[in-house]
Amino acid sequence: MDGGCSTADGVPEKGINLNILLTLRDMLMLSGYEVEVTRDKDISIHDKGIEGIANQKSSDMDNRLALFNKNPDAVCISIHQNQFTDPKYSGAQMFYSDSNSSSEELARTIQGKFVEYLQPDNSREIKLCGKELFLCYYSENPTVMVECGFLSNPDEAELLKTEEYQNKVAFTIFSALCDFTQ
């Protein structure tokens, strides 16, 4: 119901996010990790019978958080794309909460892999979030919101729309998760 931001030519964030997620899920599963995802197709996971978009979004977020907190040894990733009014901005950036002491380390690990593998000129700092990032803030497990790039930047948007680059992003996150969990 909420496609997120879009590229200048109208490609919504939600499809890019889902493609990266599914590739990441497969990589993790092939490596022996137990993986649960909040979605594996373009759906909301709000409770049945909930009426109204605001109520459905709230139910969807509550259900995502319940999944994030279901397993005490989980590591949680929320995949997104960024957008800004000025198209000059680019690069991945990680957001984390201090509600779990390991989230900052996870954010640094993922940010470092983006610089190492995909974006050597990326000087973005990881950012501490507050309650505005509901899943990060209220997750009991190490959690990071991964902003993979800016759809408002024409060059980065063109990359993010390709399956090849989406696979590279998934591998970058996969590599960081492997380093973090070992």
N, C-alpha and C positions, 0 to 999 in steps of 0.2 A: 504493500500500500504506500510505502515511502521509498521512492527510488534513490533518495540522497541527491547529491549534486550531480551535474551532468557536464559533459564536454561541450564545447561551443557548437558542435554539430548534433547535439542531443543524445549522445550515448550516456545512459544513466549509470551511476556508480554501482548500483546493486548488482548488475550483471558481472561487472569486472570483479567485484568483491567475491561473488559466488564462485567464479571460475578459479580465482586464486585459492580460495578456501578448499575447493574440491581437489585441486592438484596437491595442495599441502596435506590434506587428509590422507590421500592415497600414498604419498611419500612416507608419512609417519606410520601408517598401517603396514606398509611393506617393510619398514624397519623395526617392526615389532611393538610399536606403541599402541596402547588402547586409546582410541579416539572417539569422542562424541562431538557432534556438531549441532548447532542450534537449528540449522536448516541445510538440506541438500538439494533443494529446489526453491523456486521463487515463491515463497509463501511467508505469511506471518504465522507465528505460533501462539496467537492469542487463544484464550479459552473459547470454546463454542458457546454460542448464545450471547456473547458480548455485543452490545449495540453501540454504534457511534465510533468514529475514527479515533478520537482521543482516548476513549475507554479501551479500544482494541490495542492501541499502541502501549498503553499502560500495562495491560494484561500480557502483551508480547514481551515487554521488558522484564516484568516480574518472572515470567516463565524462563527467560534467558538467564536471569540471575539465579534462579533455583537450579538450573543445570550447571552454571558456573560453580555453585557452592555444594553441589551434590556429592562430589568426591573430594575428601580432604587432601589428597595428594595431587590434585589437578594443577595444571598450568593452563591459563586461559588467555586466548588471543582474540581480539575483536578487530577484524580487517575492514579498513575504510580507505577512502580517497579524500584528499583535501581540496579546498577551493578558496580563492581569495579574489577580491575585486581587482587587484593589480596582477596581470598575467605573468609578470617577471619572476614570481616566486615559484620555486621547484624544490623537489627533494623529499625523501621520506622523513617522517618525524614520529617519535614514540611518545605516548602519554601514559602516565602511571599514577597510582595513588599511593600514599604512604600508609594506607590501611593494612597492607601486608609488607613486611620488611624486605621481601625478596623481589617485589615488583620493580624497584629502581634498578636492580642488577639485571633483571630480565630486559628492561627497556634499553639499558646500555649495551647489552649483548646484541640485541636485534639491530639497534642503530649502528653499531660497529660493523655488523655483517653487511648492512646496506652500503656503507662507505667502502668496505673491502671489496665487495663483489660487483656492485652496480653503480654507485654514485661517489667516485673518489673525491669529488669537489664538494660534497655535501658537508656543510659545517653546522647544520642544525643541531641544537641542543635538545636533549630529552626534556619533557615538561611534566611537572607535577600538576595534577588536575584536582579538582574539587568535586562537589556533588553534581555538577553539570554533566559529568561523564558517569552516569548512573552505574553501569556495569563495572567500570574500573573502581569506583569509589566504594561500592558495597560488596564487591567480591571478597571472599575470605581467603582466596588463593592468590598466588602471584598472577597478576593480570596486566596486560598492556593493550592499549588501543594503538594499532599499527596504521598510521596514515602513510600509505605506500607512495604517494606522490600527489601532485596538484593537477586536477583535471582542468583547472583554469589556465594552466601553462600549456600553450599549443604543442610544443615539442614533447613535453612529458605526457600529455594526453594521447598523442599519437602512439607513443610507446605503450602506454597502459592499455590501449585498445587491442593490442596484438596478443595472440596466444603465446607467442614466443617470449615476450617480455613478462607476461603474467606467469609463465612457468619459471622464469628467472626469479621473479619476486617470491613465488612459492618456495623455491629452493633456498633462497636467501633466508627466509623465515625458518624453514626446516633446519638449515644448518645452525642457526642461532639457538633453536630449541634443543637440538642435539648437544650443543656445547653447554647450554644452561642446565640440562638435566643430568649431565655426567659429572 
